[in-house]
Every structure is written in structure tokens, then in C-alpha cells.
Amino acid sequence: MVKEPVFNNINGLEMSLSQESTQNDVFTFKIKLTAEIQEEMTKEDILCSWKFPFLDCAGVWYPNCGFNRSVNADWDGFCQSMTANSAPVLALFSEDNMNRITIAVSETMETIRMKAGIHEEDGTLLLQVAIPSGYVKTKTECNFSIRLDVRPIPFYDAIAGVSQWWEKECGIVPIEPGSNTREPVYSTWYSFHQNLKQEEIEEECKRAAELGFGTVILDDGWQTDDNNRGYAYCGDWEVSKNRFPDFAHHVERVHSLGMNYMIWYSVPFVGSSSNSWEMFQDKLLTYNEALKAGVLDPRYPQVREYLISIYEKALKEWGVDGFKMDFIDQIAERENSAKVNEQMDKESVQEALDVLMSEIYRRLSAIKPEVMIEFRQRYIGPNMRKYGNMFRVTDCPGSAISNRVGIVDLRILSGNTTVHSDPLMWHANEEPRIAALQIISSIFSTVQISVKLKDITASMKKMIDYWVKFMMKYKEILQGYQIKPMEPHNLYPEVWTGDENTGICAVYTEKRIIRVPSGFKENIILNGTKTEKLFLEFEKEWDYLFEVRDCMGESVSRLTTKGRKGISEIYVPVAGQIFLSRL
């Protein structure tokens, strides 16, 4: 039984607690906060605390934990969430991938801080939720719930349960992703950066379409002649005529190839060199001198309408299919942000952000019902699923492991929202098998690639062609079914998924023993390591059609054999695959 939490005392604040529900070791507590006179409240955080014995815990998971899964001391800092930064959930797990404690908060818009830390004196675990005292408005009653899950189930099931709770119990209804969000993507960012030219982009799209890519994302550079990688010219969002003389016809030509067309916007930035600067320089949350740009304040109705009208124009006049909406996480209040004034219609920046993003989706989907909207890790919380239908891993050029970890973290939290890899890129002299390792590390996502296809070798083209066909053949399994990642503290060395007939596993560390389940008619094992052998453990003897392929899909060996009960060592090329079809 989980005890009720303990609260600290805050002058001027009344708190009440009730246990909302208890079911199968899932405990939900409803908390009500009331401040009659806010001026009398102390400024310290409202702390909600539990203590548990620290037993069989290998690490802690939260949405933006990255490579750090360590449980720290209880005096260490908190992780923080708000609408466009992470999500209010934290999970402790065991060495064998089981849930120990998963905690989540129903308040997903305003700032919530959480931590799990070891009390050094007695080996207990201090679990805390911190709510800023300013969260409670004068003479306003604030209600929220905290959910504790201590079921002995796989940690990824406990995290998925939180996502379902936000949807079903908290009323945060996500957008359906649509089939067009799961087509392989060609991105211009790493391949071109800001050096964009209409003819070159069209030629690259032709090559991408031939390889099976279904979407192109035109990134930064279309809106300016400047190549200095800054944001001084953001805010006007007019197409550079030098780069794209006829943008609408350009989009049409790409459409004729069978590709969707998405375009990048840095949503909150208005640059000091833009024509819009004079209009909005007094309506900023902050100004960043290094970026030469300010962050627009959504509390102003004028700001919100200006931004929405820009995206409407892109749909109506240029015929684009969607948007890569960047830097949403910059929309947060700072100490130097303007106080509420008569030109604003909202007090809370986060509430205003919710209004802005909700209205963007409402008005854009009215024009194009299957509009595509992509957000980047770290703005990947449950509210963001209401505004967009794609999440992308944060920037990690050339890093297969960062892509893998980011993809898995997004997949286990984000329900059916489509997850994209960060664009894969590599040097022109890279070997196809090494580039293929990046693809295998991103195989449980919609893969994005950003290399100049005109410069790749014939063998590299063959490799990409094979893997795009593989991903499309197994798209529903790879992207539509729950993934089962192993050992989050070791950054997921093995990941499984499968439907009723086919199981797909990717292995990322050497000498790992892969237990082949007997429940699938077909098992596909992907070698995501640089070794040329895999170790398979069979639960029982079965007759198999056994095939090994290399990174380009060429058959290396094919035979009918009996899978012996126990462990078998099998030759598999780097980035190769084993296909096991049970007879």
C-alpha cells in the first residue's frame, strides 16, 4: 500500500488531499490548492513527498534524461517540465526491465518539477513533486492529480500507462497521425544547410523519390539570402526570390514526384534585421543577442494572429503539406519578460502557448485535414500531441546511439504519434555497411536522411534502396506496434516489436544472447553491431527456413535447418539480417 504524500507548509495556502482511486497497485491522489490572499504566500515551492525503501532499482527514466539514467542523491536537482519542455513523468526501473515506481502529474501545461533521490543516511528513496507557489492564482482553486504506479510490469508498459492516463483520464486528446506521416523523409538541413537553390532541391527530390522517400522537409534558408546560420532575418517568412524564383510551382513539381512537401519555421523568433522587428520588438518574452532574434510573447493576440496567418498563407498560396515547427521550447517566461498589460489577453505564457498552438492546428486542419506538423525533442509532452502529429529526435548528426535512445524514449511515451529520427548523415567516403548501422539504430522510427544523393556511390544507393523497401514492407510492425526495449540503463542494447506473425529484433551490442521467441511464425534479427556473428537462443527445436542477408539485402546463406534448443553462434555480416521462417 502506498501512503499519502507529505506536504510542506506554505503560508497563505490551503491544501487538501484525497485518494481518487486505487486499482491494481496504481494509486491516484487528487490535490486541491487554494490561496485566498496570494500576497501572503511564501515564494518557496509547494513540495509533495513520498519515501520508499530503495530496493532493486537500477536507474531512473524521464523524457529528457538522454544518456543519464542514474539515480542521484536526494539533495540533487529536479527535472522540469511544462507545455513545450519534457513531460511530468518519472519512472524507476530494475535491472530486469521491470517497473519499480512510475509517477506522473495531470498538470501538463504549467511548470512542474520532479525528482527521485536516495537519502544517504538510511537508503530510502525520496520521491518529490514540486509546484511553484505562483501556480496558484489569487482566490483561485487549483486541482490536479498525481498517479503512482508500483505494478511489477515492464517499465515501458508503466510509461505507456501514463500516456493512456493523460489521454483517457485527463482529457488530453492527441491528433491522429495519418499515414502520410510515416513515409521516409528527405531533409535538406545537413545536406544543404542554408545554401538552398530551387533547381538543386528538385533534382534531389527526384533522386529521393526514386529511392522511395515520400516526404521532403525544406529546412532553414528558404526565407533569406543570408548564410550565417543565425536568426536575424526570421520573422517575415517571405520566400527568397534568389533561391526560389517560383515557389508555388516548385512545390507542384515536387508533388508531381509523389512526395509531400514540408517547410521549416522557427515559430517564436523575430530577427532584428527583419521587416517585422519594428512591429514586434516591444512584444517579446526575451531577446537573444547571440541569435540576433527575440522570442515572441504569445500573450498578445496580435502575435498569435500574425503567426497563424503566416502558416495559413503557406498552405493556401504555396500548397505545402505541412510544417517543421521549431524552437517551441523557447516560449517560456523569463525574469525580464514583460508583466501582464492591457494589450495581453492571457496572464500565463503557457496558457497563451496552448491557445496559440491549438488555434494553429484548428485553422490549418480546416484548410488541409491531413496537415503534417513536426516537433523536435524536447517539446514532446502530451499537450504537444494535441498540436502536431510527428515528434523528431533532437539534433544528433552522425550519432547512431543518440538516435536510437531518442527514438525509443519517444516511442514508449508518445502513444501512436509518429516518431521521426533525426536526419541521418555521413561523410561521402563512408562505407555502406557503416551507414546502414545508422539506419538499423533508427529502424523503429520514420527514418529521415540528409545526404546529397547526387554524390553517393552506386553501392550506397543500393544500400539505401534496400532499407527503404524493408522499412516500407514492415512499416506497420516497425512503427505501429508497441516496442519492447531492454535495459534502459544500458541505453537499449536490444529492442523488439512484432505483430501476430512476425517479430523484429535489433541488437546493438556485441556477444549478446538473443532469445528467439517461439510465438512468431517469422523472426527477423537485425545486426546493429560491427561484429560478424550473433548468438541466438532457441526455446525449443523447430524446423526453420533460415536466410542471412548483408547490408544491401543480398543473400549470404539460405537453408532449411533445425533450430536447436539452446544457444547457436551464427555468421551475420555487419548491418546484416537473419530471417527465420518457422516451417
N, C-alpha and C positions, 0 to 999 in steps of 0.2 A: 504494500500500500504506500502510495506517495503522499507525504504530509503536505499540508497547506504551506504556501510560501510565507516568509517573514518580510515585513516592510520596515524601512527606516521611517523615522518621524520627520515630517515636513511641516513647519509652522504655516498655518493658514490653509492647510489641505486636509480634506476629509477623504478617507479611503474605506471602501467596503469590498468584501471578497465573498464569493460564493462558488461552490463547486458545481459547474454547469453540467458535467456528465462524467461518468466513469464507465468504460467499456473495454473489456479485454486488455487491461493494462495500459489503456490510453486515458489520460486524465486531462480534463479541460476545466480551467478556472476562469471565472468571469470577474473582472475587476472594474470598479466604478470609482472615479476620481472627481472630486468636487472642490472648487476653490471659490468661496464666497467673495473674498477680497484678495485679489491676486497680489496686490502691493505688499501684503503681509507675509507672503510666502518667501521662504528662503530660496536661494538660487541653486542649491545643490540638486543633483539628480534624485529622482524617485527610484529606489532600489527594491527590486523584488528578488528574494534569495531563497535557494534551497541548499541543503547539504546532503550529500550521498557518500557512502563508502566508495572509495576509488578502487574498484575491483574489475580486473580483466578488461582494461581499456588500453588500446594500442595507439589511439590518436583521436583527433577531433577534425570534423569536416564542417565548413561553412562555404557559402557560394563563391567567395573570392579568396579562398585560402591559398590557391596556387600550389606551389610545391611544399608549403609548410603545413604539415598535419600534426604538429607537436602539441601536446597538452602542456601549457605553461603553468607557472606558479600563480596563485590567486591574486598576487599583487601586480601582475602584469596587466596590460591594457585590454580594451574591449575591441571587438569588431563592430562596425557600424553599418546601418542600412537606412535607406529612405527610398522614395519612388524610383529614382534613377541610379541607385547605388546598392548593389547586392540585394539581399532579401533577409528578413528576420527569422532565420532558422539556423540551428547549430546541432550537430549530431556527433555523439561519441560512439566509437565502434571498437570491436575486439580484433584480435589477430586473425580470427577465422571469419571475418567479414560480417559479424553479427552486430545488430543494434544493441547498444547499452542504454543510452538515453538520447532521445531526439526532442528538442524543444523548439517551439515556433510561436510567433505572436501574430494576432489577427490584424494589428495596425501595420499596414504595409506602405503607407504614404509618408508619414512624418518620421523624424529621426528616432530610431531605436538602436540601442547598443546592447550587446550580449557578450558574455564570456563564460568559459568553463576553466577553472584553475584549481590546482592542487594546493591544499593547505598543508604546508611543510611540517607543521608541528604534530599532526595526527594522521596524515594520509587520507583525509577526506577530500571530496570534490565539492568546490563551491560553484554553484550554477547561479548566474545573475542576469537579470534583465534590467537595464537602466533606461528610464524615461526622463528626458529633460523637463524640469518643472514648468518651463514655458509652454509645454504641450497643453497644459490645462489653461483654458481661457477664462477670463473673469465671468463669474456667475454661469459657468457652463459645466455641464456634466459630461465627462468623457468615459466611454465604455469600450473595453477591449477584452480579448480573451488570450490566455496562454495555454498552449497544448503541450503536454508531456507524454511521450510515447516510450515506454520501457519494455515493449514486447521483444521476446527473443527471436527476431526475424532478421533477414538480411538487411544491412544498413541501407541499401538502395531502395528497398521496399518501404522502410520507415520514412525516408526522404520523399519518395513518391506519394506516400500517405499525406504528408504536409501539403504538397501541391494540390491534391484532391480536396483536402480540407479547405484551403483557400478558395477553391472553385465552388464547392458544394455548401459549405457552412458559412463562409464569409462573403459569398456572392460576387467574387472576382471572376467574371466570365471571360475566358480568353477568346481571341479570334481563331476561327478555323483556318489552318494554314493554307489549304488549297494545293492541288497537285503541281502547279507551276513553281512552287517554292522549292521543290525537291529535284529540280533539274541541275546537272553540273553547271558551274558558273565560271565564266572567264572574267577576271578582274584586270583593270588597266593599271592598278596602283603600283605594284612592284615592277611591272614590265615597262611602264612609261613614266611613272610619277606625273609631273605636271606638263611634260613635253608631248602634248596631245595634238594630233592632226587628223582631220576628218578622214582622209583617204587611207592613212595607215590603220586607223581603228577599223574601218570597213574591211580592209584586207585581212586583219587579224580575226575579225568576226567570221569571215568566210572559212578560214582555217579551223577556227574553233567549232563552227557548225559541222564541218566535215568530220570532226572527231567526236561529235555527239553532244556538245555543250548546248544547253538550252537557254541560257541567260548570259548577258554581258552587263557588268557594272562599270559605268563610266565614272571614274573617281575624280579627285581634285585636279583642277587645271582647266576645265571646260569654261569656267566663268571668268578667267583672267588671262592676260598675256604675260603676267609675271611668273617667273620660275623659281622664286626664292623660298618656296616651301612654307611661307608664313600665311597669315590670315588677314593681312591688311586690306585686301580687296574683296573680302567676303561681305555679303550683306545686300548687294544689288541683285545678284543672281540673274544677270543677263549673259547670254552666250557670247563668247569671244568670236567675233566675225573672222578674225585672222586664223583661228583654229578650226572653226566650223562655219563656213560661209552660208550653209543652208541646213540648219539643224533639224527641222521637221522632216525634210526629205532624207536626210542622213538616217534618222530613226526608222523611216519607212523602208529604206534599203536593208537595214539590219533585220527588220521584221520579215522581209521577204526571204531571208535565210532560215526562217523558222525559230528565231531567237527572241526572247523577251529582252526589253531594254530598261535598265535601272540607272539612276543618276544620283550622284553624291551631293549632299548638302551638310555643311556644318551648321546645324539648326540655330544655336544661340549666338553665333559670332557675327558681329558687325565691325568691319575693319575701319581703322582710322583714315584710310585712303579711299574709302568707298563714298559714293554719292549719298548713301543713306546715313552716313555718320552724323551729319548736322541734325537730321530728323530724330535720331535716337540717342545721341550722346548723353542726354540727361535722363535716359530710361534704361540704365544699366545696373546689373547686380554688382559688377566689378569691371575693372579694366586691367588687362594683362599687357604690360609694356613689351615683354619678350615676344608675344604673339602679334603685337600691334593691333589688338582687337579687344572689344568689350563683349561682355555676356549680357544679352538682352534679359530684361526683367518681365516675366510673363504676367505679373500682377496688373500690368497696363493692358486694357482691352485693345488699344491701338497696336501694341506689339503683337498680340495674338492674331489679330485680323491680318496684319501685314504678312506674317509668316504663312498663315493658311492660304492666303490669296496667291502667294508665290507657288506653292505646290499645286494648287488648282490650275494655274496657268500652264505649268509643265505638263499636266495631264491633257488639258484641252487643246493647247496650241502646238505642243511638240509631240504628243502621242506616246509619251513614255509609259511604261507599265508599272513602275514602282520607284522606290527611293531607298538609298542607303542614308539613314538619318544619323548623323554623327554628333558626338560631344553633348549628348543629352545630360550626362552626369555633371556637366559644368553648371547646370541650372540649380543652384543651391545658394541659400542666403549666406553672406559673409558679414563680418563685423562692420565693414564700411558700406554695406548695402543701404540703400535709401530706406528711411522709415515710411510707414504707411502714410499716403497723402490722398488728397481728394481726387486725383486722376486715376487712382487704383480702384479696382472693384473687388479685390481679394486681399486679405491680410497675410495669409500663409503662402509662401512661394511654392510649396509642394502642392497645395490645393490648386493654385493657379496653373502649375505644370500639368496637373491632372486634367483641368479644363481644356488647356491648350491641346494636349495630345489626344484627348477623347474627341475633340472637335475636328482635329486634323483627320483622324480616321473616319469619322462620320461623314464629313463633306467629301473626302476623296473616294470613299467606297460608294457614295451616291453617284459619282461620275463613272467609276470603274469598280464594280463589285469585287473583283479579284485583285485589287491593287496590292502590290508587294511592298512591304515595309520591313527593312532590316535594321536591327540594333546590335551594338557591339558589347561584348563582355566588358564592363562591369554593370551596365544598366540592363539587367536581365531578371528583375524581380517579377512577382506575379502581376503587378499593375502594368508593367511593360507588355505583358502578353495581351492586354486589352487594346493596345495601341498598334501593335505590329505582329507579324506572323513569322518572323525569322530572327534568330539570335546567332551572332557570329563570335567565334573565339577572338580574344583580344590580339593585338599585333604581336606576331612571333615569327618574323621572316626566317625561313630555313630551319626552324626548330620543330622537329617531328614530335618530341616528347611534350613540348608546350601545347601543341595542337591536340595531342591525344588526351592529356589531362584536362584541358579546357573543354573539349568535346564531351568527355564523359561527365564532367561536373555539370555541364549544361543539360545533357540528356536526362540525368537522373532527377533533376529538379523541374524541368520545363514541360512536362506532360507531352502533348502532341505537337507543340510548337516546333517548327523546323529548326534544326541546328546546322549552321554552316561552319566549316573550317575557316581559319584564317588562310588567305591565299597561299598556296604552295609555290615556292620559288627555289631556283637553284642556279648555280653557275653554268655557263654554256658548255664547259668541259666536264660536267658531272656525268657519272656513269648511269645508264638507265636503271640498273638494279638498286642503286642508292636513292635515286629519285623515287623509285617505286616504294621504298621503305616509308617515305613521307606519305604516300597515298594510303598504305596499309595503316599507318598511325591515324589517318583521318577517315577510315573506311566506314565508321558508324555515324557519319555526317553527310550532308550535301557538300561535296568537295568543291572548293574554289582553287583555281590555278591562275598564276600571274607570271608567265614567262613569255618572251617573244617567240611565238610559234614559227615565225618565218626563219628563225635562226636555229631551230632544233634539228638534230640529226635524224636520219631515217629510222634508226633503232629507237631513239627516244620517242618519235612519233608513234611507232608500232607499240611501244610500252603504254603510252597514254591511251591509245585507241583501245587496247585490250582492257585496261582497267575501267575506262568509261563504260564499255559494254558490260563488264562484270557488274559494276555498280548499278547500272540500269536494269539488268536482268534480275538482280536480287534487291532492288530498291525498297520494296515493301518490307522485306525482312530486316534489312540493314537500318532503315530509317523509321519504320512504322511499328516495330515490336520493341518491347522493353529490353534494354541491355542489362547484362549481369556482369558488372566489373568486379574483379578480385583485388583484394589488398590495397585499399586506398592509401595506406601508409607507405606502400612501395610504388605508388604512382601508377597503379593499374597495369601490372605485367601481363594480365590475361583478361580478355573481355569476350563474353558470349552473347549471342542472341539467337532467336530461332522462331519458326512458326510450327505448325503441326507436323511438318515433314522434314524440314531442313534446319540444321543447326550450323551456325557460322561462328568460328572462334578465331581471334587474332592473338598471337603470342608475341611478346615484346622483349623477353629476357631469355638468355641462353640457359640450356640444360634444365629447363622447367618441364615437369611431367604434366602432360595434358591428359586429363581423364576424359575419354571419349564416351559420352552418354549413349545408352542403348535405346533411348526413346525416339531418336530421329531415324528416318529411313536413309537420309543423306547427311553426312557431316563434311564440312569444308573447313580446313585448318590453314590459316594464313601465317606464313613465316615472316614476322616483322623483326627478325634479328639478322645479324651479319654472320651467323653460323650456317653451315650446310647440313644440319641434322636437327630433327625434332624427336622428342620422346613421347610416345603415346601409350597410355594405359587403358586396356580394354577391360570392361566389367565382366564380360563373358565371351565365349567364342561365337563368332558369326562369320558367314561367308560374305566377302566384300568384293565389289569391283573397285579396284584400287588404282588411282591415277595421280601422278606427280607432274606439276607444270612449273615452268620457270616464270620469271617476272614479266615475260611477254606473252604468256599463255601457251607457249609451245610445250607439247607433251614430252616429258623426260622418261617416264616409265608408265606402263599400263598393264595390269594383270588382274586375274581373279585369284584371290587368296583367302585364307582363313585368318581372321584376326584372333590371335592367341590371347587367352586370358593372361593379364599381366602387362609388363612394360616392353615395348618394342622400339628400337632405335631405327629411324627412317631417314634416308638421304633426301633432303629438300634444298634446292638452291636458295640463295639469298633472295628474299622477296618472292619466293615461290609458294605453291599451294599444294595441299593434299586434298583430293576428292575421294571420299569413302561412300560408296553406294551399297547399302545392305541388300543382299540377294535373298 
